[in-house]
Amino acid sequence: MWAHRGSHTRFPENSLAAFRQAILEQADGIECDLHLSRDHEVVIIHDGTLTRTTNAQGRVNERRWEELQDVELKGPGHEHLCRLEDLLGLKSPIALNLELKDRSLTLVDAVLDKIHRFGASHRVLLSSFHHASLRYAFEKDPEVARAALYCGQLLDPVAVARTIPCNILHMDWESTHSEDLGTLKTCHIQTGVYGLCDSQDYEHAKRDGVNAVFLDNPLWALPEAFP
């Protein structure tokens, strides 16, 4: 079970507090979202703009990190924007799903550099809707795991996984069908689902045999750990 943007029912999404809380709540992994600042710092934030989740305005890629580091996130705790290296620096071996939100290949280079610098290749999964970014990541470092994200239905999800290549597909729960899950399992392709609404969705996904779920509230999965 992955804590989607950290455990953000209690703390601002993609904040260090939300990540620490996910560790306390026994999540198997943490999912977060990455963009580049103007000076190529890897910033953890979902949107390309600051408006929805912070008290600031403008685009992330138009500001230097020294301008972003004091930006406060909306929600409790007076949390601020953080960088990938802040998350990698937490004293925990927890697995990390790093979603590449920016389609720039420069982001891929910057993220791989941080992963290598912290010796975290073994516990990192790169994911993205931008499949060209994943293909580029494979060419740069095939040892770092990759997951292709998509929404809705694919005509041939197996072909997508093999073309990138990756052995994991992450799909939205609303569009997930048991038939697709069975086909992917037969082809030895792992599956993950996001967009679940509650513990009942979690139990349903577990029965369908998906390999991973992404939860806004990791407590939906307790006390039983997801296999």
QUICOR-V63979 format. One record per residue. N is the residue number from 1. PHI is phi in whole degrees, -180 to 180 (NA if undefined). Layout:
n = (N N)
phi = (PHI PHI)
//
This chain:
n = (1 2 3 4 5 6 7 8 9 10 11 12 13 14 15 16 17 18 19 20 21 22 23 24 25 26 27 28 29 30 31 32 33 34 35 36 37 38 39 40 41 42 43 44 45 46 47 48 49 50 51 52 53 54 55 56 57 58 59 60 61 62 63 64 65 66 67 68 69 70 71 72 73 74 75 76 77 78 79 80 81 82 83 84 85 86 87 88 89 90 91 92 93 94 95 96 97 98 99 100 101 102 103 104 105 106 107 108 109 110 111 112 113 114 115 116 117 118 119 120 121 122 123 124 125 126 127 128 129 130 131 132 133 134 135 136 137 138 139 140 141 142 143 144 145 146 147 148 149 150 151 152 153 154 155 156 157 158 159 160 161 162 163 164 165 166 167 168 169 170 171 172 173 174 175 176 177 178 179 180 181 182 183 184 185 186 187 188 189 190 191 192 193 194 195 196 197 198 199 200 201 202 203 204 205 206 207 208 209 210 211 212 213 214 215 216 217 218 219 220 221 222 223 224 225 226 227)
phi = (NA -107 -82 -73 60 80 -87 -102 -84 -113 -136 -58 -60 60 -105 -62 -64 -66 -70 -63 -65 -61 -65 -64 -87 67 -63 -76 -160 -117 -105 -147 -120 -124 -134 -98 -79 -60 -99 69 -81 -88 -99 -92 -164 -76 -88 -76 -115 -91 -60 -68 -108 -132 -92 -117 -125 100 -96 -62 -76 -101 -123 -77 -60 -63 -86 -94 -65 -100 -70 -92 -81 -70 117 -72 95 53 -80 -118 -56 -131 -109 -58 -66 -68 -69 -62 -83 -64 -82 -154 -87 -60 -69 -128 -102 -103 -90 -84 -84 -81 -79 -67 -70 -63 -64 -59 -60 -65 -67 -61 -61 -66 -59 -68 -63 -95 61 -109 -56 -73 -122 -114 -124 -89 -132 -171 -78 -90 -67 -64 -65 -68 -64 -65 -61 -62 -66 -77 -155 -67 -79 -83 -66 -134 -133 -86 -93 -155 -123 87 -106 -105 -64 -145 -62 -63 -63 -61 -61 -79 -75 -60 -91 -153 -116 -137 -121 -111 -128 -76 -60 -62 -100 -79 -120 -58 -62 -63 -61 -65 -63 -65 -63 -61 -91 63 -109 -75 -131 -135 -128 -127 86 -75 -104 -165 -66 -66 -60 -60 -64 -63 -62 -63 -65 -75 84 -68 -83 -153 -126 -112 -116 -69 -125 -59 -66 -59 -94 -91 -85 -88 -80 -75 -66)
//
